[in-house]
């Protein structure tokens, strides 16, 4: 009975370390996704310009 009482005292209410890591990973993933969605039109525009100028094959035209 004494062991059961000790266990109850050592258990803490709140988040475990694993739950905290999962919550932090979800938060970071959400921020990265939001940033990617916000910047996606600019990335597409830059890729189109890069392709119009010749891409990797344009070394002799644009030194």
GIBELLIN-V803726 format. One record per backbone hydrogen bond with DSSP energy under -0.5 kcal/mol. CO is the residue of the C=O (numbers start at 1). NH is the residue of the N-H. Records with the same first field share a line. If there is no record, write none. Layout:
CO = NH, NH
This chain:
1 = 5
2 = 6
3 = 7
4 = 8
5 = 9
6 = 10
7 = 11
16 = 20
17 = 21
18 = 22
19 = 23
20 = 24
21 = 25
22 = 26
23 = 27
24 = 28
25 = 29
26 = 30
27 = 31
28 = 32
29 = 33
30 = 34
31 = 35
32 = 36
33 = 37
34 = 38
35 = 39
36 = 40
39 = 43
40 = 44
41 = 45
42 = 46
43 = 47
44 = 48
45 = 49
46 = 50
47 = 51
48 = 52
49 = 53
50 = 55
51 = 54
54 = 57
55 = 58
56 = 59
58 = 62
61 = 63
